[in-house]
Amino acid sequence: MGLVAFVIIGIIVGGLAGNIVNGHGFGGVSDLFVGVLGSLLGGFIFDILGIPTYGFLSSALTSVVGAVLFLSMIGYFRDMGRGKDQLIR
């Protein structure tokens, strides 16, 4: 995959994950960051679980799942720092 395609897919995946978690994206560079980290996290998790990813659609789904998990973890730890750790009590 070319670098341009990787960047475009990262922005799309990051924006989609932002819409799923927060109801809005974060902007181009932040969406790219979220999309790239999400694809790494999703690939790592799917590899641990033994779920194969072949082709564009399964790779995109893996990236979206990883990005949603990444944003959810950030939101959880941010809220926990503000004293909103309702799930732990």
PDB file of N, CA, C and O in Angstrom:
ATOM      1  N   MET A   1       0.862  -1.169   0.000  1.00  0.00           N
ATOM      2  CA  MET A   1       0.000   0.000   0.000  1.00  0.00           C
ATOM      3  C   MET A   1       0.906   1.229   0.000  1.00  0.00           C
ATOM      4  O   MET A   1       1.904   1.283   0.719  1.00  0.00           O
ATOM      5  N   GLY A   2       0.548   2.190  -0.800  1.00  0.00           N
ATOM      6  CA  GLY A   2       1.336   3.399  -0.882  1.00  0.00           C
ATOM      7  C   GLY A   2       1.132   4.294   0.326  1.00  0.00           C
ATOM      8  O   GLY A   2       0.158   4.156   1.066  1.00  0.00           O
ATOM      9  N   LEU A   3       2.055   5.203   0.510  1.00  0.00           N
ATOM     10  CA  LEU A   3       2.003   6.099   1.653  1.00  0.00           C
ATOM     11  C   LEU A   3       0.772   7.000   1.602  1.00  0.00           C
ATOM     12  O   LEU A   3       0.157   7.265   2.636  1.00  0.00           O
ATOM     13  N   VAL A   4       0.413   7.467   0.430  1.00  0.00           N
ATOM     14  CA  VAL A   4      -0.756   8.337   0.294  1.00  0.00           C
ATOM     15  C   VAL A   4      -2.028   7.579   0.673  1.00  0.00           C
ATOM     16  O   VAL A   4      -2.883   8.118   1.376  1.00  0.00           O
ATOM     17  N   ALA A   5      -2.159   6.341   0.216  1.00  0.00           N
ATOM     18  CA  ALA A   5      -3.336   5.531   0.565  1.00  0.00           C
ATOM     19  C   ALA A   5      -3.373   5.264   2.058  1.00  0.00           C
ATOM     20  O   ALA A   5      -4.445   5.287   2.664  1.00  0.00           O
ATOM     21  N   PHE A   6      -2.214   5.009   2.663  1.00  0.00           N
ATOM     22  CA  PHE A   6      -2.139   4.764   4.099  1.00  0.00           C
ATOM     23  C   PHE A   6      -2.600   5.983   4.883  1.00  0.00           C
ATOM     24  O   PHE A   6      -3.329   5.845   5.865  1.00  0.00           O
ATOM     25  N   VAL A   7      -2.189   7.166   4.467  1.00  0.00           N
ATOM     26  CA  VAL A   7      -2.584   8.403   5.142  1.00  0.00           C
ATOM     27  C   VAL A   7      -4.083   8.646   4.982  1.00  0.00           C
ATOM     28  O   VAL A   7      -4.759   8.997   5.949  1.00  0.00           O
ATOM     29  N   ILE A   8      -4.600   8.466   3.785  1.00  0.00           N
ATOM     30  CA  ILE A   8      -6.032   8.690   3.542  1.00  0.00           C
ATOM     31  C   ILE A   8      -6.880   7.712   4.353  1.00  0.00           C
ATOM     32  O   ILE A   8      -7.876   8.108   4.958  1.00  0.00           O
ATOM     33  N   ILE A   9      -6.493   6.453   4.366  1.00  0.00           N
ATOM     34  CA  ILE A   9      -7.242   5.459   5.138  1.00  0.00           C
ATOM     35  C   ILE A   9      -7.134   5.758   6.631  1.00  0.00           C
ATOM     36  O   ILE A   9      -8.114   5.603   7.360  1.00  0.00           O
ATOM     37  N   GLY A  10      -5.966   6.181   7.096  1.00  0.00           N
ATOM     38  CA  GLY A  10      -5.802   6.545   8.507  1.00  0.00           C
ATOM     39  C   GLY A  10      -6.707   7.693   8.913  1.00  0.00           C
ATOM     40  O   GLY A  10      -7.294   7.666   9.995  1.00  0.00           O
ATOM     41  N   ILE A  11      -6.826   8.702   8.061  1.00  0.00           N
ATOM     42  CA  ILE A  11      -7.707   9.841   8.350  1.00  0.00           C
ATOM     43  C   ILE A  11      -9.168   9.393   8.383  1.00  0.00           C
ATOM     44  O   ILE A  11      -9.925   9.798   9.265  1.00  0.00           O
ATOM     45  N   ILE A  12      -9.558   8.561   7.424  1.00  0.00           N
ATOM     46  CA  ILE A  12     -10.948   8.084   7.375  1.00  0.00           C
ATOM     47  C   ILE A  12     -11.264   7.233   8.602  1.00  0.00           C
ATOM     48  O   ILE A  12     -12.305   7.416   9.233  1.00  0.00           O
ATOM     49  N   VAL A  13     -10.373   6.308   8.941  1.00  0.00           N
ATOM     50  CA  VAL A  13     -10.597   5.430  10.100  1.00  0.00           C
ATOM     51  C   VAL A  13     -10.620   6.242  11.388  1.00  0.00           C
ATOM     52  O   VAL A  13     -11.472   6.003  12.244  1.00  0.00           O
ATOM     53  N   GLY A  14      -9.708   7.193  11.545  1.00  0.00           N
ATOM     54  CA  GLY A  14      -9.691   8.039  12.744  1.00  0.00           C
ATOM     55  C   GLY A  14     -10.947   8.885  12.864  1.00  0.00           C
ATOM     56  O   GLY A  14     -11.490   9.038  13.959  1.00  0.00           O
ATOM     57  N   GLY A  15     -11.414   9.437  11.748  1.00  0.00           N
ATOM     58  CA  GLY A  15     -12.649  10.224  11.772  1.00  0.00           C
ATOM     59  C   GLY A  15     -13.854   9.367  12.090  1.00  0.00           C
ATOM     60  O   GLY A  15     -14.735   9.784  12.842  1.00  0.00           O
ATOM     61  N   LEU A  16     -13.903   8.165  11.521  1.00  0.00           N
ATOM     62  CA  LEU A  16     -15.008   7.246  11.792  1.00  0.00           C
ATOM     63  C   LEU A  16     -15.018   6.822  13.260  1.00  0.00           C
ATOM     64  O   LEU A  16     -16.077   6.780  13.886  1.00  0.00           O
ATOM     65  N   ALA A  17     -13.857   6.511  13.805  1.00  0.00           N
ATOM     66  CA  ALA A  17     -13.777   6.131  15.218  1.00  0.00           C
ATOM     67  C   ALA A  17     -14.154   7.303  16.121  1.00  0.00           C
ATOM     68  O   ALA A  17     -14.816   7.109  17.140  1.00  0.00           O
ATOM     69  N   GLY A  18     -13.739   8.516  15.758  1.00  0.00           N
ATOM     70  CA  GLY A  18     -14.129   9.695  16.527  1.00  0.00           C
ATOM     71  C   GLY A  18     -15.627   9.904  16.516  1.00  0.00           C
ATOM     72  O   GLY A  18     -16.214  10.280  17.530  1.00  0.00           O
ATOM     73  N   ASN A  19     -16.257   9.660  15.362  1.00  0.00           N
ATOM     74  CA  ASN A  19     -17.712   9.777  15.277  1.00  0.00           C
ATOM     75  C   ASN A  19     -18.419   8.713  16.107  1.00  0.00           C
ATOM     76  O   ASN A  19     -19.465   8.979  16.700  1.00  0.00           O
ATOM     77  N   ILE A  20     -17.858   7.521  16.151  1.00  0.00           N
ATOM     78  CA  ILE A  20     -18.465   6.448  16.937  1.00  0.00           C
ATOM     79  C   ILE A  20     -18.353   6.747  18.428  1.00  0.00           C
ATOM     80  O   ILE A  20     -19.323   6.569  19.165  1.00  0.00           O
ATOM     81  N   VAL A  21     -17.196   7.193  18.879  1.00  0.00           N
ATOM     82  CA  VAL A  21     -16.954   7.376  20.316  1.00  0.00           C
ATOM     83  C   VAL A  21     -17.467   8.723  20.816  1.00  0.00           C
ATOM     84  O   VAL A  21     -18.137   8.784  21.847  1.00  0.00           O
ATOM     85  N   ASN A  22     -17.162   9.802  20.097  1.00  0.00           N
ATOM     86  CA  ASN A  22     -17.470  11.149  20.586  1.00  0.00           C
ATOM     87  C   ASN A  22     -18.578  11.865  19.828  1.00  0.00           C
ATOM     88  O   ASN A  22     -19.066  12.894  20.297  1.00  0.00           O
ATOM     89  N   GLY A  23     -18.981  11.367  18.700  1.00  0.00           N
ATOM     90  CA  GLY A  23     -19.989  12.036  17.911  1.00  0.00           C
ATOM     91  C   GLY A  23     -19.421  13.035  16.920  1.00  0.00           C
ATOM     92  O   GLY A  23     -20.172  13.685  16.192  1.00  0.00           O
ATOM     93  N   HIS A  24     -18.083  13.163  16.884  1.00  0.00           N
ATOM     94  CA  HIS A  24     -17.429  14.071  15.930  1.00  0.00           C
ATOM     95  C   HIS A  24     -15.979  13.653  15.773  1.00  0.00           C
ATOM     96  O   HIS A  24     -15.415  13.002  16.653  1.00  0.00           O
ATOM     97  N   GLY A  25     -15.379  14.024  14.659  1.00  0.00           N
ATOM     98  CA  GLY A  25     -13.965  13.760  14.437  1.00  0.00           C
ATOM     99  C   GLY A  25     -13.111  14.782  15.172  1.00  0.00           C
ATOM    100  O   GLY A  25     -13.636  15.653  15.866  1.00  0.00           O
ATOM    101  N   PHE A  26     -11.801  14.675  15.021  1.00  0.00           N
ATOM    102  CA  PHE A  26     -10.888  15.554  15.741  1.00  0.00           C
ATOM    103  C   PHE A  26     -10.096  16.477  14.833  1.00  0.00           C
ATOM    104  O   PHE A  26      -9.359  17.331  15.326  1.00  0.00           O
ATOM    105  N   GLY A  27     -10.223  16.333  13.537  1.00  0.00           N
ATOM    106  CA  GLY A  27      -9.415  17.108  12.604  1.00  0.00           C
ATOM    107  C   GLY A  27      -8.434  16.180  11.903  1.00  0.00           C
ATOM    108  O   GLY A  27      -8.186  15.069  12.372  1.00  0.00           O
ATOM    109  N   GLY A  28      -7.884  16.621  10.801  1.00  0.00           N
ATOM    110  CA  GLY A  28      -7.075  15.769   9.943  1.00  0.00           C
ATOM    111  C   GLY A  28      -5.892  15.101  10.602  1.00  0.00           C
ATOM    112  O   GLY A  28      -5.757  13.880  10.517  1.00  0.00           O
ATOM    113  N   VAL A  29      -5.033  15.853  11.254  1.00  0.00           N
ATOM    114  CA  VAL A  29      -3.820  15.289  11.838  1.00  0.00           C
ATOM    115  C   VAL A  29      -4.163  14.372  13.014  1.00  0.00           C
ATOM    116  O   VAL A  29      -3.591  13.290  13.145  1.00  0.00           O
ATOM    117  N   SER A  30      -5.078  14.796  13.855  1.00  0.00           N
ATOM    118  CA  SER A  30      -5.466  13.954  14.991  1.00  0.00           C
ATOM    119  C   SER A  30      -6.188  12.698  14.532  1.00  0.00           C
ATOM    120  O   SER A  30      -5.983  11.625  15.099  1.00  0.00           O
ATOM    121  N   ASP A  31      -7.035  12.817  13.507  1.00  0.00           N
ATOM    122  CA  ASP A  31      -7.700  11.636  12.956  1.00  0.00           C
ATOM    123  C   ASP A  31      -6.670  10.662  12.381  1.00  0.00           C
ATOM    124  O   ASP A  31      -6.807   9.448  12.532  1.00  0.00           O
ATOM    125  N   LEU A  32      -5.646  11.194  11.725  1.00  0.00           N
ATOM    126  CA  LEU A  32      -4.586  10.351  11.190  1.00  0.00           C
ATOM    127  C   LEU A  32      -3.863   9.625  12.321  1.00  0.00           C
ATOM    128  O   LEU A  32      -3.611   8.424  12.222  1.00  0.00           O
ATOM    129  N   PHE A  33      -3.529  10.335  13.387  1.00  0.00           N
ATOM    130  CA  PHE A  33      -2.860   9.754  14.543  1.00  0.00           C
ATOM    131  C   PHE A  33      -3.710   8.644  15.158  1.00  0.00           C
ATOM    132  O   PHE A  33      -3.207   7.558  15.445  1.00  0.00           O
ATOM    133  N   VAL A  34      -4.988   8.920  15.357  1.00  0.00           N
ATOM    134  CA  VAL A  34      -5.904   7.924  15.931  1.00  0.00           C
ATOM    135  C   VAL A  34      -6.042   6.722  14.998  1.00  0.00           C
ATOM    136  O   VAL A  34      -6.052   5.581  15.459  1.00  0.00           O
ATOM    137  N   GLY A  35      -6.146   6.965  13.707  1.00  0.00           N
ATOM    138  CA  GLY A  35      -6.290   5.871  12.744  1.00  0.00           C
ATOM    139  C   GLY A  35      -5.068   4.977  12.689  1.00  0.00           C
ATOM    140  O   GLY A  35      -5.201   3.755  12.630  1.00  0.00           O
ATOM    141  N   VAL A  36      -3.877   5.565  12.707  1.00  0.00           N
ATOM    142  CA  VAL A  36      -2.645   4.768  12.653  1.00  0.00           C
ATOM    143  C   VAL A  36      -2.477   3.968  13.943  1.00  0.00           C
ATOM    144  O   VAL A  36      -2.187   2.772  13.896  1.00  0.00           O
ATOM    145  N   LEU A  37      -2.656   4.619  15.095  1.00  0.00           N
ATOM    146  CA  LEU A  37      -2.546   3.888  16.360  1.00  0.00           C
ATOM    147  C   LEU A  37      -3.634   2.827  16.484  1.00  0.00           C
ATOM    148  O   LEU A  37      -3.400   1.746  17.025  1.00  0.00           O
ATOM    149  N   GLY A  38      -4.821   3.142  15.980  1.00  0.00           N
ATOM    150  CA  GLY A  38      -5.906   2.169  16.000  1.00  0.00           C
ATOM    151  C   GLY A  38      -5.609   0.957  15.147  1.00  0.00           C
ATOM    152  O   GLY A  38      -5.943  -0.165  15.528  1.00  0.00           O
ATOM    153  N   SER A  39      -4.983   1.163  13.994  1.00  0.00           N
ATOM    154  CA  SER A  39      -4.657   0.015  13.148  1.00  0.00           C
ATOM    155  C   SER A  39      -3.586  -0.845  13.812  1.00  0.00           C
ATOM    156  O   SER A  39      -3.627  -2.071  13.702  1.00  0.00           O
ATOM    157  N   LEU A  40      -2.636  -0.227  14.493  1.00  0.00           N
ATOM    158  CA  LEU A  40      -1.622  -1.003  15.206  1.00  0.00           C
ATOM    159  C   LEU A  40      -2.237  -1.778  16.372  1.00  0.00           C
ATOM    160  O   LEU A  40      -1.960  -2.964  16.550  1.00  0.00           O
ATOM    161  N   LEU A  41      -3.067  -1.106  17.159  1.00  0.00           N
ATOM    162  CA  LEU A  41      -3.712  -1.750  18.300  1.00  0.00           C
ATOM    163  C   LEU A  41      -4.667  -2.849  17.840  1.00  0.00           C
ATOM    164  O   LEU A  41      -4.669  -3.943  18.405  1.00  0.00           O
ATOM    165  N   GLY A  42      -5.470  -2.569  16.827  1.00  0.00           N
ATOM    166  CA  GLY A  42      -6.398  -3.564  16.305  1.00  0.00           C
ATOM    167  C   GLY A  42      -5.668  -4.779  15.741  1.00  0.00           C
ATOM    168  O   GLY A  42      -6.081  -5.915  15.976  1.00  0.00           O
ATOM    169  N   GLY A  43      -4.594  -4.549  15.005  1.00  0.00           N
ATOM    170  CA  GLY A  43      -3.804  -5.662  14.481  1.00  0.00           C
ATOM    171  C   GLY A  43      -3.198  -6.499  15.582  1.00  0.00           C
ATOM    172  O   GLY A  43      -3.166  -7.726  15.487  1.00  0.00           O
ATOM    173  N   PHE A  44      -2.715  -5.848  16.631  1.00  0.00           N
ATOM    174  CA  PHE A  44      -2.152  -6.556  17.771  1.00  0.00           C
ATOM    175  C   PHE A  44      -3.208  -7.405  18.472  1.00  0.00           C
ATOM    176  O   PHE A  44      -2.963  -8.571  18.784  1.00  0.00           O
ATOM    177  N   ILE A  45      -4.368  -6.831  18.718  1.00  0.00           N
ATOM    178  CA  ILE A  45      -5.441  -7.549  19.417  1.00  0.00           C
ATOM    179  C   ILE A  45      -5.972  -8.697  18.562  1.00  0.00           C
ATOM    180  O   ILE A  45      -6.170  -9.802  19.067  1.00  0.00           O
ATOM    181  N   PHE A  46      -6.202  -8.450  17.278  1.00  0.00           N
ATOM    182  CA  PHE A  46      -6.707  -9.514  16.407  1.00  0.00           C
ATOM    183  C   PHE A  46      -5.681 -10.633  16.286  1.00  0.00           C
ATOM    184  O   PHE A  46      -6.057 -11.801  16.186  1.00  0.00           O
ATOM    185  N   ASP A  47      -4.386 -10.300  16.293  1.00  0.00           N
ATOM    186  CA  ASP A  47      -3.343 -11.316  16.228  1.00  0.00           C
ATOM    187  C   ASP A  47      -3.334 -12.166  17.497  1.00  0.00           C
ATOM    188  O   ASP A  47      -3.198 -13.388  17.420  1.00  0.00           O
ATOM    189  N   ILE A  48      -3.477 -11.538  18.653  1.00  0.00           N
ATOM    190  CA  ILE A  48      -3.520 -12.276  19.922  1.00  0.00           C
ATOM    191  C   ILE A  48      -4.726 -13.216  19.958  1.00  0.00           C
ATOM    192  O   ILE A  48      -4.623 -14.355  20.413  1.00  0.00           O
ATOM    193  N   LEU A  49      -5.874 -12.723  19.469  1.00  0.00           N
ATOM    194  CA  LEU A  49      -7.087 -13.533  19.477  1.00  0.00           C
ATOM    195  C   LEU A  49      -7.113 -14.583  18.367  1.00  0.00           C
ATOM    196  O   LEU A  49      -7.997 -15.440  18.350  1.00  0.00           O
ATOM    197  N   GLY A  50      -6.162 -14.525  17.449  1.00  0.00           N
ATOM    198  CA  GLY A  50      -6.103 -15.489  16.358  1.00  0.00           C
ATOM    199  C   GLY A  50      -7.107 -15.236  15.258  1.00  0.00           C
ATOM    200  O   GLY A  50      -7.468 -16.159  14.529  1.00  0.00           O
ATOM    201  N   ILE A  51      -7.568 -14.000  15.121  1.00  0.00           N
ATOM    202  CA  ILE A  51      -8.537 -13.651  14.080  1.00  0.00           C
ATOM    203  C   ILE A  51      -7.766 -13.188  12.846  1.00  0.00           C
ATOM    204  O   ILE A  51      -7.072 -12.172  12.900  1.00  0.00           O
ATOM    205  N   PRO A  52      -7.877 -13.915  11.738  1.00  0.00           N
ATOM    206  CA  PRO A  52      -7.138 -13.516  10.536  1.00  0.00           C
ATOM    207  C   PRO A  52      -7.770 -12.306   9.857  1.00  0.00           C
ATOM    208  O   PRO A  52      -8.990 -12.139   9.875  1.00  0.00           O
ATOM    209  N   THR A  53      -6.942 -11.475   9.267  1.00  0.00           N
ATOM    210  CA  THR A  53      -7.435 -10.316   8.514  1.00  0.00           C
ATOM    211  C   THR A  53      -6.835 -10.376   7.114  1.00  0.00           C
ATOM    212  O   THR A  53      -5.631 -10.195   6.930  1.00  0.00           O
ATOM    213  N   TYR A  54      -7.683 -10.630   6.145  1.00  0.00           N
ATOM    214  CA  TYR A  54      -7.271 -10.683   4.753  1.00  0.00           C
ATOM    215  C   TYR A  54      -8.067  -9.673   3.963  1.00  0.00           C
ATOM    216  O   TYR A  54      -9.292  -9.619   4.076  1.00  0.00           O
ATOM    217  N   GLY A  55      -7.400  -8.887   3.181  1.00  0.00           N
ATOM    218  CA  GLY A  55      -8.083  -7.957   2.302  1.00  0.00           C
ATOM    219  C   GLY A  55      -8.330  -6.603   2.940  1.00  0.00           C
ATOM    220  O   GLY A  55      -8.068  -6.379   4.122  1.00  0.00           O
ATOM    221  N   PHE A  56      -8.840  -5.719   2.114  1.00  0.00           N
ATOM    222  CA  PHE A  56      -9.027  -4.328   2.519  1.00  0.00           C
ATOM    223  C   PHE A  56     -10.111  -4.170   3.587  1.00  0.00           C
ATOM    224  O   PHE A  56      -9.899  -3.472   4.578  1.00  0.00           O
ATOM    225  N   LEU A  57     -11.259  -4.803   3.400  1.00  0.00           N
ATOM    226  CA  LEU A  57     -12.364  -4.607   4.332  1.00  0.00           C
ATOM    227  C   LEU A  57     -12.054  -5.125   5.729  1.00  0.00           C
ATOM    228  O   LEU A  57     -12.383  -4.469   6.717  1.00  0.00           O
ATOM    229  N   SER A  58     -11.430  -6.287   5.825  1.00  0.00           N
ATOM    230  CA  SER A  58     -11.112  -6.800   7.152  1.00  0.00           C
ATOM    231  C   SER A  58     -10.013  -5.970   7.810  1.00  0.00           C
ATOM    232  O   SER A  58     -10.015  -5.810   9.030  1.00  0.00           O
ATOM    233  N   SER A  59      -9.084  -5.445   7.034  1.00  0.00           N
ATOM    234  CA  SER A  59      -8.058  -4.571   7.600  1.00  0.00           C
ATOM    235  C   SER A  59      -8.662  -3.254   8.069  1.00  0.00           C
ATOM    236  O   SER A  59      -8.272  -2.726   9.110  1.00  0.00           O
ATOM    237  N   ALA A  60      -9.608  -2.724   7.308  1.00  0.00           N
ATOM    238  CA  ALA A  60     -10.282  -1.489   7.709  1.00  0.00           C
ATOM    239  C   ALA A  60     -11.105  -1.715   8.972  1.00  0.00           C
ATOM    240  O   ALA A  60     -11.113  -0.864   9.862  1.00  0.00           O
ATOM    241  N   LEU A  61     -11.797  -2.848   9.062  1.00  0.00           N
ATOM    242  CA  LEU A  61     -12.562  -3.173  10.258  1.00  0.00           C
ATOM    243  C   LEU A  61     -11.641  -3.326  11.468  1.00  0.00           C
ATOM    244  O   LEU A  61     -11.970  -2.864  12.561  1.00  0.00           O
ATOM    245  N   THR A  62     -10.500  -3.966  11.278  1.00  0.00           N
ATOM    246  CA  THR A  62      -9.520  -4.103  12.345  1.00  0.00           C
ATOM    247  C   THR A  62      -9.053  -2.738  12.822  1.00  0.00           C
ATOM    248  O   THR A  62      -8.921  -2.513  14.025  1.00  0.00           O
ATOM    249  N   SER A  63      -8.804  -1.837  11.900  1.00  0.00           N
ATOM    250  CA  SER A  63      -8.347  -0.485  12.251  1.00  0.00           C
ATOM    251  C   SER A  63      -9.420   0.283  13.006  1.00  0.00           C
ATOM    252  O   SER A  63      -9.116   0.973  13.979  1.00  0.00           O
ATOM    253  N   VAL A  64     -10.665   0.176  12.573  1.00  0.00           N
ATOM    254  CA  VAL A  64     -11.753   0.885  13.251  1.00  0.00           C
ATOM    255  C   VAL A  64     -11.937   0.342  14.668  1.00  0.00           C
ATOM    256  O   VAL A  64     -12.104   1.117  15.610  1.00  0.00           O
ATOM    257  N   VAL A  65     -11.907  -0.982  14.826  1.00  0.00           N
ATOM    258  CA  VAL A  65     -12.050  -1.579  16.161  1.00  0.00           C
ATOM    259  C   VAL A  65     -10.921  -1.112  17.068  1.00  0.00           C
ATOM    260  O   VAL A  65     -11.159  -0.736  18.215  1.00  0.00           O
ATOM    261  N   GLY A  66      -9.698  -1.135  16.560  1.00  0.00           N
ATOM    262  CA  GLY A  66      -8.558  -0.686  17.356  1.00  0.00           C
ATOM    263  C   GLY A  66      -8.640   0.787  17.711  1.00  0.00           C
ATOM    264  O   GLY A  66      -8.315   1.169  18.835  1.00  0.00           O
ATOM    265  N   ALA A  67      -9.071   1.626  16.768  1.00  0.00           N
ATOM    266  CA  ALA A  67      -9.185   3.061  17.038  1.00  0.00           C
ATOM    267  C   ALA A  67     -10.285   3.353  18.052  1.00  0.00           C
ATOM    268  O   ALA A  67     -10.119   4.221  18.909  1.00  0.00           O
ATOM    269  N   VAL A  68     -11.403   2.641  17.965  1.00  0.00           N
ATOM    270  CA  VAL A  68     -12.478   2.819  18.952  1.00  0.00           C
ATOM    271  C   VAL A  68     -11.996   2.399  20.336  1.00  0.00           C
ATOM    272  O   VAL A  68     -12.266   3.088  21.320  1.00  0.00           O
ATOM    273  N   LEU A  69     -11.287   1.281  20.421  1.00  0.00           N
ATOM    274  CA  LEU A  69     -10.732   0.860  21.711  1.00  0.00           C
ATOM    275  C   LEU A  69      -9.730   1.877  22.246  1.00  0.00           C
ATOM    276  O   LEU A  69      -9.720   2.174  23.441  1.00  0.00           O
ATOM    277  N   PHE A  70      -8.889   2.408  21.364  1.00  0.00           N
ATOM    278  CA  PHE A  70      -7.899   3.411  21.756  1.00  0.00           C
ATOM    279  C   PHE A  70      -8.577   4.662  22.313  1.00  0.00           C
ATOM    280  O   PHE A  70      -8.192   5.156  23.373  1.00  0.00           O
ATOM    281  N   LEU A  71      -9.573   5.172  21.612  1.00  0.00           N
ATOM    282  CA  LEU A  71     -10.282   6.362  22.079  1.00  0.00           C
ATOM    283  C   LEU A  71     -11.068   6.091  23.358  1.00  0.00           C
ATOM    284  O   LEU A  71     -11.176   6.964  24.219  1.00  0.00           O
ATOM    285  N   SER A  72     -11.614   4.896  23.482  1.00  0.00           N
ATOM    286  CA  SER A  72     -12.343   4.542  24.699  1.00  0.00           C
ATOM    287  C   SER A  72     -11.407   4.475  25.903  1.00  0.00           C
ATOM    288  O   SER A  72     -11.759   4.921  26.996  1.00  0.00           O
ATOM    289  N   MET A  73     -10.215   3.918  25.697  1.00  0.00           N
ATOM    290  CA  MET A  73      -9.243   3.866  26.790  1.00  0.00           C
ATOM    291  C   MET A  73      -8.790   5.258  27.191  1.00  0.00           C
ATOM    292  O   MET A  73      -8.663   5.546  28.381  1.00  0.00           O
ATOM    293  N   ILE A  74      -8.546   6.125  26.219  1.00  0.00           N
ATOM    294  CA  ILE A  74      -8.145   7.503  26.531  1.00  0.00           C
ATOM    295  C   ILE A  74      -9.250   8.204  27.313  1.00  0.00           C
ATOM    296  O   ILE A  74      -8.975   8.870  28.311  1.00  0.00           O
ATOM    297  N   GLY A  75     -10.496   8.060  26.871  1.00  0.00           N
ATOM    298  CA  GLY A  75     -11.619   8.683  27.565  1.00  0.00           C
ATOM    299  C   GLY A  75     -11.787   8.155  28.969  1.00  0.00           C
ATOM    300  O   GLY A  75     -12.086   8.919  29.886  1.00  0.00           O
ATOM    301  N   TYR A  76     -11.599   6.857  29.153  1.00  0.00           N
ATOM    302  CA  TYR A  76     -11.743   6.256  30.474  1.00  0.00           C
ATOM    303  C   TYR A  76     -10.687   6.795  31.439  1.00  0.00           C
ATOM    304  O   TYR A  76     -11.009   7.188  32.560  1.00  0.00           O
ATOM    305  N   PHE A  77      -9.427   6.811  31.002  1.00  0.00           N
ATOM    306  CA  PHE A  77      -8.363   7.283  31.882  1.00  0.00           C
ATOM    307  C   PHE A  77      -8.440   8.787  32.124  1.00  0.00           C
ATOM    308  O   PHE A  77      -8.080   9.263  33.201  1.00  0.00           O
ATOM    309  N   ARG A  78      -8.909   9.541  31.120  1.00  0.00           N
ATOM    310  CA  ARG A  78      -9.095  10.980  31.315  1.00  0.00           C
ATOM    311  C   ARG A  78     -10.187  11.233  32.350  1.00  0.00           C
ATOM    312  O   ARG A  78     -10.022  12.083  33.225  1.00  0.00           O
ATOM    313  N   ASP A  79     -11.285  10.515  32.261  1.00  0.00           N
ATOM    314  CA  ASP A  79     -12.374  10.673  33.224  1.00  0.00           C
ATOM    315  C   ASP A  79     -11.965  10.183  34.606  1.00  0.00           C
ATOM    316  O   ASP A  79     -12.386  10.755  35.611  1.00  0.00           O
ATOM    317  N   MET A  80     -11.161   9.146  34.670  1.00  0.00           N
ATOM    318  CA  MET A  80     -10.700   8.626  35.940  1.00  0.00           C
ATOM    319  C   MET A  80      -9.833   9.664  36.654  1.00  0.00           C
ATOM    320  O   MET A  80      -9.888   9.784  37.878  1.00  0.00           O
ATOM    321  N   GLY A  81      -9.049  10.398  35.903  1.00  0.00           N
ATOM    322  CA  GLY A  81      -8.224  11.454  36.488  1.00  0.00           C
ATOM    323  C   GLY A  81      -9.051  12.606  37.016  1.00  0.00           C
ATOM    324  O   GLY A  81      -8.590  13.339  37.892  1.00  0.00           O
ATOM    325  N   ARG A  82     -10.248  12.784  36.513  1.00  0.00           N
ATOM    326  CA  ARG A  82     -11.140  13.854  36.964  1.00  0.00           C
ATOM    327  C   ARG A  82     -12.052  13.391  38.093  1.00  0.00           C
ATOM    328  O   ARG A  82     -12.924  14.146  38.523  1.00  0.00           O
ATOM    329  N   GLY A  83     -11.870  12.175  38.579  1.00  0.00           N
ATOM    330  CA  GLY A  83     -12.689  11.670  39.670  1.00  0.00           C
ATOM    331  C   GLY A  83     -13.986  11.053  39.230  1.00  0.00           C
ATOM    332  O   GLY A  83     -14.910  10.913  40.031  1.00  0.00           O
ATOM    333  N   LYS A  84     -14.078  10.675  37.953  1.00  0.00           N
ATOM    334  CA  LYS A  84     -15.309  10.077  37.426  1.00  0.00           C
ATOM    335  C   LYS A  84     -15.133   8.581  37.227  1.00  0.00           C
ATOM    336  O   LYS A  84     -15.573   8.039  36.213  1.00  0.00           O
ATOM    337  N   ASP A  85     -14.505   7.913  38.168  1.00  0.00           N
ATOM    338  CA  ASP A  85     -14.247   6.491  38.017  1.00  0.00           C
ATOM    339  C   ASP A  85     -15.403   5.663  38.575  1.00  0.00           C
ATOM    340  O   ASP A  85     -15.219   4.852  39.482  1.00  0.00           O
ATOM    341  N   GLN A  86     -16.562   5.875  38.034  1.00  0.00           N
ATOM    342  CA  GLN A  86     -17.776   5.209  38.493  1.00  0.00           C
ATOM    343  C   GLN A  86     -17.736   3.704  38.255  1.00  0.00           C
ATOM    344  O   GLN A  86     -18.359   2.948  38.999  1.00  0.00           O
ATOM    345  N   LEU A  87     -17.013   3.258  37.231  1.00  0.00           N
ATOM    346  CA  LEU A  87     -16.999   1.839  36.917  1.00  0.00           C
ATOM    347  C   LEU A  87     -16.174   1.041  37.910  1.00  0.00           C
ATOM    348  O   LEU A  87     -16.403  -0.160  38.057  1.00  0.00           O
ATOM    349  N   ILE A  88     -15.228   1.655  38.591  1.00  0.00           N
ATOM    350  CA  ILE A  88     -14.355   0.954  39.502  1.00  0.00           C
ATOM    351  C   ILE A  88     -15.033   0.733  40.849  1.00  0.00           C
ATOM    352  O   ILE A  88     -14.784  -0.289  41.490  1.00  0.00           O
ATOM    353  N   ARG A  89     -15.859   1.628  41.289  1.00  0.00           N
ATOM    354  CA  ARG A  89     -16.482   1.534  42.612  1.00  0.00           C
ATOM    355  C   ARG A  89     -17.479   0.435  42.693  1.00  0.00           C
ATOM    356  O   ARG A  89     -18.087   0.230  43.744  1.00  0.00           O
TER     357      ARG A  89
END
